[in-house]
Amino acid sequence: MAIMAGFIPLHASAINYQNEAILFSAPSMTGKSTQAKLWQTFDPKILIINDDKPLLFIKNNTFYVQGSPFSGKTSENMNIAIPLKTILFIKQSSTNHLSLLDAKKALPLVLKNTQKPKDLMVYEILLSNIDHLIKNIPMYTYQVTKDVSAVTYLHQKLYKKVNS
């Protein structure tokens, strides 16, 4: 139903930092929630929008992220909509490294982390929305550690400064 209403459900942990949504997307047990919690250590004002399946949608040519009733094994979920800054497809690593994805590389990662409807018409709606998402939102692969260095590294890359 969400897809038919124009939403893209994405398997991710979504945070609100400076009124922008940052999404950590990956298969289960990869560290999405860990990254979100590390950001809260970095800045306690950071809110978790949804810790498992936030909904993405477009309004007035801007993509937004909002909570959904599906927040995984936690109850981290908020009934708010925040403009989407970026999507990070994370992979555990011993070092932190960010690589910008082109559309060809982003598409399979988005598809891997969203629901795939069986109904062809609904699937076409989803693909159309994903196409628009990929063309308008920067997406990255993010090799990431499980410590606060991951936050400071990413903050520097996304915001060009380190929070003091």
Disulfide bonds with the S-S distance in Angstrom:
none
